[in-house]
Amino acid sequence: MVLALTVCGIVVALVVAGLFLFGLRRRLIQRSGGTFDCSLRWDVAEKPDASGKGWSYGVARYNGDRIEWYRVFSYAFRPRRTLERAAIEVAGRRLPEGEEELALLSDAVVLACTHRGTRLELAMSEDALTGFLAWLEAAPPGQRVNVA
C-alpha cells in the first residue's frame, strides 16, 4: 500500500512539474514582448486542404527582421521555425474552411505565404494579422516587400 501511494505521489509530482515547465517556457518566450498566437502549416500543397490536417498550434515572436515560431506543446526553448522578413511572400488570405475551423482558433484568418520557396500557411487573429502585415511593410529602405 505504501509503495502504491509513493508511486502515485511521484506520478502526480512529475505531472505538476511538467505543467509548470510548460508555463515557465511560455512565460520566458513572451517575456521580451511582441508575441502572438499563431498556428502554422508548413510545406502546403498548392490547393488548400480543408481537412484541418498539418496545423500546429504555436506562439510567434517578433525578433528584429525575423519571426520566431515556437510550438505550444513542446519543451524546446529554441524556435521550431524562423521566418526572415525579406524572404516572406504573402500570396493571399482566406477564412478557415471545413474541418479547419475545428483545428484553428475561432477568430483565425489564414494567410498563405512562401518562405524561400516553401509554401506555408499562418493562422492568426485579425488583430495579429494587422500587426504582422504592418511589420512586413515596415521593412528598412531598399528591401523588397511582397504583400499581395
N, CA, C and O atoms as a DFTB+ gen file, in Angstrom:
592 C
 N C O
     1  1       0.823      -1.200       0.000
     2  2       0.000       0.000       0.000
     3  2       0.864       1.260       0.000
     4  3       0.572       2.225      -0.707
     5  1       1.931       1.240       0.802
     6  2       2.826       2.387       0.883
     7  2       3.530       2.595      -0.457
     8  3       3.727       3.728      -0.894
     9  1       3.905       1.489      -1.103
    10  2       4.574       1.580      -2.406
    11  2       3.643       2.206      -3.446
    12  3       4.068       3.045      -4.240
    13  1       2.381       1.797      -3.437
    14  2       1.408       2.352      -4.385
    15  2       1.211       3.849      -4.154
    16  3       1.142       4.613      -5.117
    17  1       1.123       4.270      -2.925
    18  2       0.974       5.696      -2.624
    19  2       2.221       6.479      -3.027
    20  3       2.122       7.600      -3.525
    21  1       3.373       5.895      -2.813
    22  2       4.621       6.555      -3.207
    23  2       4.690       6.730      -4.723
    24  3       5.045       7.799      -5.218
    25  1       4.347       5.671      -5.450
    26  2       4.362       5.739      -6.923
    27  2       3.355       6.782      -7.406
    28  3       3.669       7.581      -8.288
    29  1       2.151       6.781      -6.837
    30  2       1.137       7.779      -7.218
    31  2       1.623       9.193      -6.916
    32  3       1.425      10.102      -7.722
    33  1       2.249       9.382      -5.776
    34  2       2.786      10.693      -5.420
    35  2       3.860      11.152      -6.396
    36  3       3.907      12.326      -6.764
    37  1       4.722      10.230      -6.814
    38  2       5.774      10.571      -7.786
    39  2       5.155      10.934      -9.130
    40  3       5.582      11.897      -9.766
    41  1       4.159      10.178      -9.566
    42  2       3.496      10.464     -10.848
    43  2       2.832      11.838     -10.807
    44  3       2.959      12.620     -11.749
    45  1       2.134      12.129      -9.732
    46  2       1.482      13.437      -9.596
    47  2       2.525      14.552      -9.590
    48  3       2.323      15.590     -10.221
    49  1       3.627      14.350      -8.893
    50  2       4.692      15.360      -8.847
    51  2       5.291      15.584     -10.236
    52  3       5.589      16.722     -10.600
    53  1       5.471      14.516     -11.014
    54  2       6.009      14.656     -12.371
    55  2       5.041      15.405     -13.287
    56  3       5.461      16.224     -14.105
    57  1       3.747      15.122     -13.148
    58  2       2.751      15.818     -13.961
    59  2       2.733      17.312     -13.607
    60  3       2.693      18.158     -14.500
    61  1       2.763      17.628     -12.341
    62  2       2.772      19.030     -11.899
    63  2       4.044      19.724     -12.388
    64  3       3.988      20.865     -12.846
    65  1       5.182      19.047     -12.294
    66  2       6.443      19.633     -12.772
    67  2       6.399      19.873     -14.282
    68  3       6.887      20.896     -14.762
    69  1       5.814      18.932     -15.033
    70  2       5.687      19.099     -16.482
    71  2       4.821      20.290     -16.845
    72  3       5.167      21.068     -17.734
    73  1       3.690      20.435     -16.157
    74  2       2.814      21.583     -16.404
    75  2       3.496      22.892     -16.023
    76  3       3.344      23.902     -16.711
    77  1       4.242      22.872     -14.934
    78  2       4.979      24.061     -14.515
    79  2       6.001      24.459     -15.580
    80  3       6.161      25.643     -15.876
    81  1       6.697      23.465     -16.159
    82  2       7.686      23.768     -17.196
    83  2       7.037      24.337     -18.454
    84  3       7.599      25.228     -19.090
    85  1       5.846      23.825     -18.822
    86  2       5.119      24.411     -19.963
    87  2       4.846      25.882     -19.707
    88  3       5.108      26.725     -20.566
    89  1       4.322      26.194     -18.528
    90  2       4.011      27.581     -18.188
    91  2       5.244      28.459     -18.125
    92  3       5.220      29.593     -18.603
    93  1       6.319      27.954     -17.545
    94  2       7.571      28.710     -17.454
    95  2       8.139      28.990     -18.839
    96  3       8.589      30.102     -19.115
    97  1       8.121      27.987     -19.709
    98  2       8.629      28.164     -21.079
    99  2       7.844      29.246     -21.805
   100  3       8.428      30.127     -22.436
   101  1       6.519      29.180     -21.717
   102  2       5.691      30.181     -22.394
   103  2       5.968      31.576     -21.836
   104  3       6.041      32.548     -22.589
   105  1       6.119      31.670     -20.538
   106  2       6.418      32.965     -19.905
   107  2       7.760      33.513     -20.374
   108  3       7.878      34.713     -20.622
   109  1       8.769      32.661     -20.500
   110  2      10.084      33.095     -20.968
   111  2      10.042      33.528     -22.438
   112  3      10.717      34.481     -22.826
   113  1       9.254      32.831     -23.247
   114  2       9.125      33.210     -24.658
   115  2       8.452      34.573     -24.779
   116  3       8.850      35.393     -25.606
   117  1       7.428      34.817     -23.953
   118  2       6.670      36.057     -24.043
   119  2       7.308      37.205     -23.278
   120  3       6.839      38.340     -23.367
   121  1       8.358      36.932     -22.536
   122  2       8.977      37.952     -21.683
   123  2       9.438      39.170     -22.471
   124  3       9.269      40.298     -22.009
   125  1      10.012      38.967     -23.639
   126  2      10.539      40.100     -24.399
   127  2       9.461      40.853     -25.166
   128  3       9.752      41.874     -25.789
   129  1       8.221      40.372     -25.132
   130  2       7.124      41.061     -25.808
   131  2       7.079      40.733     -27.287
   132  3       7.913      39.983     -27.793
   133  1       6.102      41.297     -27.975
   134  2       5.964      41.095     -29.412
   135  2       5.570      39.682     -29.783
   136  3       6.025      39.173     -30.807
   137  1       4.735      39.028     -28.981
   138  2       4.300      37.669     -29.283
   139  2       2.817      37.654     -29.633
   140  3       2.056      38.535     -29.233
   141  1       2.427      36.632     -30.386
   142  2       1.021      36.442     -30.728
   143  2       0.783      34.968     -31.007
   144  3       1.686      34.255     -31.443
   145  1      -0.452      34.513     -30.750
   146  2      -0.822      33.130     -31.041
   147  2      -0.890      32.964     -32.548
   148  3      -1.491      33.777     -33.250
   149  1      -0.265      31.895     -33.039
   150  2      -0.169      31.700     -34.479
   151  2      -0.035      30.213     -34.785
   152  3       0.925      29.574     -34.354
   153  1      -0.986      29.665     -35.521
   154  2      -0.878      28.284     -35.970
   155  2      -0.118      28.271     -37.289
   156  3      -0.182      29.228     -38.062
   157  1       0.601      27.185     -37.540
   158  2       1.450      27.089     -38.727
   159  2       1.216      25.761     -39.429
   160  3       1.107      24.715     -38.789
   161  1       1.140      25.818     -40.744
   162  2       1.112      24.609     -41.568
   163  2       2.225      24.767     -42.591
   164  3       2.173      25.661     -43.436
   165  1       3.230      23.904     -42.518
   166  2       4.458      24.011     -43.304
   167  2       4.386      23.110     -44.524
   168  3       3.791      22.033     -44.465
   169  1       4.982      23.536     -45.626
   170  2       5.084      22.754     -46.857
   171  2       3.704      22.331     -47.352
   172  3       3.407      21.142     -47.469
   173  1       2.878      23.317     -47.638
   174  2       1.484      23.119     -48.030
   175  2       1.403      22.878     -49.526
   176  3       2.188      23.431     -50.296
   177  1       0.441      22.042     -49.938
   178  2       0.179      21.836     -51.368
   179  2      -0.387      23.126     -51.960
   180  3      -0.804      24.028     -51.233
   181  1      -0.393      23.197     -53.270
   182  2      -0.847      24.423     -53.931
   183  2      -2.320      24.715     -53.643
   184  3      -2.704      25.872     -53.471
   185  1      -3.145      23.664     -53.592
   186  2      -4.563      23.843     -53.269
   187  2      -4.746      23.617     -51.776
   188  3      -4.325      22.578     -51.265
   189  1      -5.368      24.567     -51.048
   190  2      -5.537      24.424     -49.597
   191  2      -6.314      23.165     -49.229
   192  3      -7.283      22.808     -49.899
   193  1      -5.892      22.506     -48.177
   194  2      -6.535      21.310     -47.662
   195  2      -7.459      21.718     -46.522
   196  3      -7.001      22.239     -45.506
   197  1      -8.756      21.485     -46.686
   198  2      -9.730      21.911     -45.676
   199  2      -9.948      20.852     -44.601
   200  3     -10.839      21.001     -43.765
   201  1      -9.143      19.777     -44.607
   202  2      -9.349      18.706     -43.624
   203  2      -8.854      19.088     -42.238
   204  3      -9.212      18.432     -41.260
   205  1      -8.050      20.121     -42.132
   206  2      -7.523      20.532     -40.832
   207  2      -6.241      19.826     -40.460
   208  3      -5.696      20.081     -39.386
   209  1      -5.739      18.947     -41.311
   210  2      -4.511      18.212     -41.005
   211  2      -3.285      19.081     -41.254
   212  3      -3.273      19.921     -42.154
   213  1      -2.263      18.867     -40.449
   214  2      -0.998      19.550     -40.650
   215  2      -0.819      20.826     -39.850
   216  3       0.278      21.384     -39.828
   217  1      -1.870      21.304     -39.191
   218  2      -1.762      22.535     -38.423
   219  2      -1.098      22.263     -37.085
   220  3      -1.407      21.274     -36.419
   221  1      -0.192      23.136     -36.697
   222  2       0.449      23.070     -35.386
   223  2       0.190      24.387     -34.674
   224  3       0.434      25.465     -35.217
   225  1      -0.312      24.278     -33.445
   226  2      -0.605      25.465     -32.662
   227  2       0.686      25.984     -32.042
   228  3       1.484      25.208     -31.516
   229  1       0.889      27.304     -32.105
   230  2       2.123      27.851     -31.569
   231  2       2.023      29.309     -31.189
   232  3       0.957      29.924     -31.219
   233  1       3.182      29.837     -30.829
   234  2       3.337      31.232     -30.457
   235  2       4.450      31.792     -31.336
   236  3       5.529      31.206     -31.437
   237  1       4.181      32.921     -31.965
   238  2       5.189      33.575     -32.793
   239  2       5.693      34.812     -32.065
   240  3       4.952      35.467     -31.332
   241  1       6.969      35.119     -32.279
   242  2       7.575      36.277     -31.615
   243  2       8.378      37.065     -32.645
   244  3       9.160      36.503     -33.411
   245  1       8.165      38.385     -32.645
   246  2       8.967      39.267     -33.486
   247  2      10.349      39.395     -32.859
   248  3      10.474      39.615     -31.654
   249  1      11.381      39.257     -33.678
   250  2      12.755      39.414     -33.213
   251  2      13.543      40.103     -34.324
   252  3      14.163      39.438     -35.154
   253  1      13.520      41.430     -34.338
   254  2      14.204      42.189     -35.386
   255  2      13.545      41.951     -36.730
   256  3      12.357      42.224     -36.905
   257  1      14.317      41.440     -37.678
   258  2      13.807      41.164     -39.021
   259  2      13.371      39.715     -39.187
   260  3      13.314      39.205     -40.306
   261  1      13.064      39.056     -38.081
   262  2      12.647      37.656     -38.124
   263  2      11.412      37.439     -37.260
   264  3      11.138      38.172     -36.309
   265  1      10.690      36.402     -37.636
   266  2       9.605      35.885     -36.795
   267  2      10.087      34.527     -36.306
   268  3      10.461      33.668     -37.105
   269  1      10.076      34.339     -35.003
   270  2      10.444      33.045     -34.428
   271  2       9.152      32.359     -34.009
   272  3       8.349      32.934     -33.274
   273  1       8.951      31.127     -34.477
   274  2       7.727      30.396     -34.184
   275  2       8.040      29.211     -33.280
   276  3       8.907      28.392     -33.586
   277  1       7.326      29.131     -32.170
   278  2       7.506      28.080     -31.173
   279  2       6.240      27.234     -31.096
   280  3       5.136      27.778     -31.090
   281  1       6.381      25.924     -31.037
   282  2       5.239      25.042     -30.790
   283  2       4.785      25.234     -29.350
   284  3       5.617      25.398     -28.457
   285  1       3.493      25.216     -29.115
   286  2       2.985      25.360     -27.759
   287  2       3.283      24.100     -26.951
   288  3       3.739      24.186     -25.811
   289  1       3.030      22.945     -27.528
   290  2       3.192      21.681     -26.805
   291  2       4.574      21.104     -27.033
   292  3       4.735      20.061     -27.666
   293  1       5.568      21.801     -26.506
   294  2       6.960      21.395     -26.622
   295  2       7.713      21.958     -25.422
   296  3       7.300      22.951     -24.824
   297  1       8.808      21.318     -25.085
   298  2       9.656      21.824     -24.009
   299  2      10.864      22.582     -24.557
   300  3      11.651      23.125     -23.781
   301  1      11.023      22.628     -25.886
   302  2      12.188      23.265     -26.507
   303  2      12.162      24.772     -26.289
   304  3      11.118      25.410     -26.432
   305  1      13.307      25.333     -25.942
   306  2      13.412      26.782     -25.755
   307  2      13.860      27.481     -27.037
   308  3      13.872      28.710     -27.103
   309  1      14.227      26.704     -28.051
   310  2      14.599      27.287     -29.341
   311  2      13.394      27.262     -30.267
   312  3      12.566      26.356     -30.173
   313  1      13.280      28.245     -31.165
   314  2      12.131      28.256     -32.077
   315  2      12.172      27.068     -33.040
   316  3      13.244      26.635     -33.461
   317  1      11.007      26.554     -33.378
   318  2      10.894      25.439     -34.331
   319  2      11.132      25.936     -35.747
   320  3      11.742      25.238     -36.556
   321  1      10.654      27.138     -36.052
   322  2      10.823      27.755     -37.371
   323  2      11.219      29.215     -37.183
   324  3      10.781      29.868     -36.236
   325  1      12.039      29.714     -38.081
   326  2      12.407      31.125     -38.116
   327  2      12.133      31.635     -39.525
   328  3      12.642      31.091     -40.505
   329  1      11.327      32.680     -39.611
   330  2      10.971      33.267     -40.906
   331  2      11.595      34.652     -40.996
   332  3      11.376      35.495     -40.127
   333  1      12.374      34.885     -42.053
   334  2      13.003      36.190     -42.246
   335  2      12.086      37.094     -43.058
   336  3      11.480      36.666     -44.040
   337  1      11.996      38.335     -42.638
   338  2      11.081      39.291     -43.263
   339  2      11.321      39.398     -44.767
   340  3      10.365      39.397     -45.542
   341  1      12.566      39.488     -45.187
   342  2      12.876      39.679     -46.606
   343  2      12.513      38.464     -47.456
   344  3      12.363      38.593     -48.671
   345  1      12.369      37.276     -46.840
   346  2      12.094      36.057     -47.591
   347  2      10.620      35.666     -47.585
   348  3      10.237      34.701     -48.246
   349  1       9.790      36.401     -46.850
   350  2       8.360      36.074     -46.771
   351  2       7.620      36.755     -47.913
   352  3       7.745      37.964     -48.113
   353  1       6.849      35.972     -48.660
   354  2       5.987      36.498     -49.710
   355  2       4.559      36.089     -49.385
   356  3       4.264      34.902     -49.249
   357  1       3.681      37.062     -49.263
   358  2       2.281      36.791     -48.950
   359  2       1.524      36.588     -50.253
   360  3       1.551      37.449     -51.133
   361  1       0.840      35.437     -50.377
   362  2       0.104      35.117     -51.596
   363  2      -1.379      35.443     -51.477
   364  3      -2.043      35.674     -52.487
   365  1      -1.901      35.465     -50.266
   366  2      -3.317      35.773     -50.094
   367  2      -3.792      35.396     -48.707
   368  3      -3.048      34.849     -47.894
   369  1      -5.052      35.703     -48.464
   370  2      -5.655      35.366     -47.179
   371  2      -7.028      34.777     -47.431
   372  3      -7.658      35.015     -48.461
   373  1      -7.476      33.987     -46.438
   374  2      -8.779      33.351     -46.545
   375  2      -9.273      33.003     -45.143
   376  3      -8.510      33.047     -44.179
   377  1     -10.532      32.664     -45.042
   378  2     -11.095      32.191     -43.784
   379  2     -10.950      30.669     -43.735
   380  3     -10.915      30.025     -44.783
   381  1     -10.865      30.091     -42.555
   382  2     -10.775      28.630     -42.445
   383  2     -11.998      27.967     -43.078
   384  3     -13.113      28.483     -43.004
   385  1     -11.761      26.808     -43.703
   386  2     -12.829      26.084     -44.387
   387  2     -12.969      24.689     -43.809
   388  3     -11.985      24.108     -43.351
   389  1     -14.169      24.147     -43.823
   390  2     -14.412      22.764     -43.428
   391  2     -13.926      22.450     -42.025
   392  3     -14.181      23.203     -41.086
   393  1     -13.224      21.333     -41.888
   394  2     -12.731      20.885     -40.580
   395  2     -11.599      21.759     -40.049
   396  3     -11.222      21.660     -38.881
   397  1     -11.066      22.607     -40.909
   398  2     -10.036      23.550     -40.484
   399  2     -10.542      24.448     -39.361
   400  3      -9.780      24.850     -38.482
   401  1     -11.815      24.753     -39.402
   402  2     -12.407      25.617     -38.376
   403  2     -12.263      25.010     -36.990
   404  3     -12.160      25.741     -36.005
   405  1     -12.253      23.683     -36.897
   406  2     -12.105      22.999     -35.616
   407  2     -10.642      22.929     -35.186
   408  3     -10.352      22.859     -33.992
   409  1      -9.721      22.948     -36.144
   410  2      -8.299      22.829     -35.841
   411  2      -7.667      24.162     -35.454
   412  3      -6.580      24.189     -34.876
   413  1      -8.336      25.260     -35.765
   414  2      -7.771      26.594     -35.525
   415  2      -8.579      27.348     -34.483
   416  3      -9.697      26.959     -34.145
   417  1      -8.007      28.424     -33.982
   418  2      -8.735      29.277     -33.045
   419  2      -9.962      29.863     -33.734
   420  3      -9.990      29.986     -34.959
   421  1     -10.966      30.220     -32.958
   422  2     -12.265      30.616     -33.514
   423  2     -12.218      31.859     -34.394
   424  3     -12.998      31.961     -35.341
   425  1     -11.334      32.801     -34.112
   426  2     -11.307      34.048     -34.883
   427  2     -10.160      34.094     -35.888
   428  3      -9.747      35.176     -36.307
   429  1      -9.646      32.934     -36.275
   430  2      -8.435      32.881     -37.108
   431  2      -8.696      33.264     -38.564
   432  3      -9.756      32.992     -39.127
   433  1      -7.692      33.899     -39.140
   434  2      -7.630      34.194     -40.562
   435  2      -6.384      33.476     -41.075
   436  3      -5.326      33.546     -40.449
   437  1      -6.502      32.787     -42.209
   438  2      -5.390      32.020     -42.754
   439  2      -4.670      32.864     -43.799
   440  3      -5.291      33.394     -44.721
   441  1      -3.365      32.980     -43.645
   442  2      -2.526      33.751     -44.551
   443  2      -1.633      32.777     -45.316
   444  3      -0.816      32.081     -44.713
   445  1      -1.783      32.725     -46.635
   446  2      -0.949      31.865     -47.470
   447  2       0.336      32.613     -47.818
   448  3       0.290      33.750     -48.286
   449  1       1.481      31.972     -47.587
   450  2       2.780      32.613     -47.806
   451  2       3.751      31.631     -48.442
   452  3       3.499      30.428     -48.508
   453  1       4.860      32.173     -48.905
   454  2       6.013      31.353     -49.257
   455  2       7.216      31.933     -48.526
   456  3       7.323      33.144     -48.330
   457  1       8.107      31.052     -48.133
   458  2       9.346      31.463     -47.466
   459  2      10.473      30.647     -48.073
   460  3      10.571      29.439     -47.855
   461  1      11.317      31.315     -48.829
   462  2      12.433      30.656     -49.514
   463  2      11.962      29.467     -50.346
   464  3      12.579      28.402     -50.332
   465  1      10.855      29.662     -51.075
   466  2      10.336      28.635     -51.963
   467  2       9.441      27.598     -51.313
   468  3       8.884      26.754     -52.015
   469  1       9.282      27.630     -50.005
   470  2       8.421      26.685     -49.302
   471  2       7.071      27.333     -49.036
   472  3       6.993      28.414     -48.454
   473  1       6.012      26.664     -49.467
   474  2       4.664      27.177     -49.194
   475  2       4.304      26.880     -47.744
   476  3       4.566      25.794     -47.227
   477  1       3.698      27.871     -47.106
   478  2       3.249      27.690     -45.735
   479  2       2.006      28.523     -45.508
   480  3       1.708      29.449     -46.262
   481  1       1.291      28.177     -44.457
   482  2       0.119      28.943     -44.070
   483  2       0.240      29.301     -42.599
   484  3       0.653      28.483     -41.777
   485  1      -0.125      30.531     -42.283
   486  2      -0.152      31.021     -40.913
   487  2      -1.600      31.363     -40.581
   488  3      -2.291      31.997     -41.379
   489  1      -2.055      30.948     -39.415
   490  2      -3.406      31.282     -38.976
   491  2      -3.298      32.088     -37.692
   492  3      -2.686      31.653     -36.717
   493  1      -3.895      33.254     -37.710
   494  2      -3.819      34.155     -36.558
   495  2      -5.083      34.994     -36.490
   496  3      -5.893      34.987     -37.417
   497  1      -5.246      35.711     -35.400
   498  2      -6.419      36.579     -35.249
   499  2      -6.299      37.770     -36.201
   500  3      -5.227      38.051     -36.735
   501  1      -7.394      38.443     -36.394
   502  2      -7.407      39.617     -37.283
   503  2      -6.451      40.695     -36.764
   504  3      -5.749      41.327     -37.553
   505  1      -6.419      40.909     -35.447
   506  2      -5.515      41.903     -34.864
   507  2      -4.053      41.524     -35.092
   508  3      -3.236      42.373     -35.450
   509  1      -3.724      40.242     -34.883
   510  2      -2.351      39.781     -35.101
   511  2      -1.979      39.891     -36.580
   512  3      -0.836      40.200     -36.917
   513  1      -2.950      39.637     -37.460
   514  2      -2.705      39.753     -38.900
   515  2      -2.387      41.190     -39.283
   516  3      -1.488      41.434     -40.087
   517  1      -3.111      42.134     -38.718
   518  2      -2.843      43.551     -38.988
   519  2      -1.422      43.910     -38.559
   520  3      -0.696      44.574     -39.298
   521  1      -1.029      43.473     -37.368
   522  2       0.333      43.728     -36.888
   523  2       1.381      43.048     -37.741
   524  3       2.426      43.634     -38.022
   525  1       1.117      41.808     -38.160
   526  2       2.064      41.055     -38.994
   527  2       2.280      41.752     -40.334
   528  3       3.418      41.921     -40.774
   529  1       1.180      42.160     -40.988
   530  2       1.306      42.837     -42.286
   531  2       1.996      44.193     -42.138
   532  3       2.767      44.591     -43.011
   533  1       1.729      44.903     -41.046
   534  2       2.420      46.175     -40.803
   535  2       3.908      45.925     -40.590
   536  3       4.736      46.698     -41.072
   537  1       4.262      44.861     -39.880
   538  2       5.667      44.510     -39.667
   539  2       6.348      44.181     -41.000
   540  3       7.486      44.586     -41.236
   541  1       5.645      43.445     -41.870
   542  2       6.214      43.127     -43.183
   543  2       6.466      44.387     -44.004
   544  3       7.512      44.522     -44.639
   545  1       5.506      45.308     -43.990
   546  2       5.622      46.519     -44.792
   547  2       6.597      47.524     -44.192
   548  3       7.005      48.462     -44.877
   549  1       6.977      47.353     -42.946
   550  2       7.898      48.274     -42.275
   551  2       9.353      47.881     -42.495
   552  3      10.225      48.234     -41.701
   553  1       9.607      47.158     -43.561
   554  2      10.978      46.742     -43.863
   555  2      11.853      47.975     -44.091
   556  3      11.367      48.993     -44.585
   557  1      13.121      47.895     -43.741
   558  2      14.030      49.021     -43.974
   559  2      14.095      49.392     -45.450
   560  3      13.851      48.539     -46.304
   561  1      14.412      50.627     -45.765
   562  2      14.504      51.045     -47.161
   563  2      15.478      50.155     -47.937
   564  3      16.535      49.771     -47.436
   565  1      15.091      49.845     -49.164
   566  2      15.945      49.023     -50.014
   567  2      15.574      47.556     -50.005
   568  3      16.002      46.817     -50.892
   569  1      14.783      47.100     -49.021
   570  2      14.329      45.717     -49.012
   571  2      13.000      45.642     -49.720
   572  3      12.166      46.538     -49.592
   573  1      12.802      44.571     -50.469
   574  2      11.534      44.420     -51.167
   575  2      10.481      43.892     -50.204
   576  3      10.788      43.129     -49.288
   577  1       9.244      44.305     -50.418
   578  2       8.120      43.842     -49.619
   579  2       7.191      43.100     -50.548
   580  3       6.833      43.610     -51.610
   581  1       6.794      41.895     -50.160
   582  2       5.974      41.045     -51.006
   583  2       4.644      40.751     -50.340
   584  3       4.427      39.657     -49.819
   585  1       3.759      41.732     -50.362
   586  2       2.440      41.572     -49.761
   587  2       1.418      41.681     -50.885
   588  3       1.358      42.680     -51.601
   589  1       0.614      40.622     -51.022
   590  2      -0.400      40.618     -52.083
   591  2      -1.627      41.387     -51.644
   592  3      -2.591      41.496     -52.402
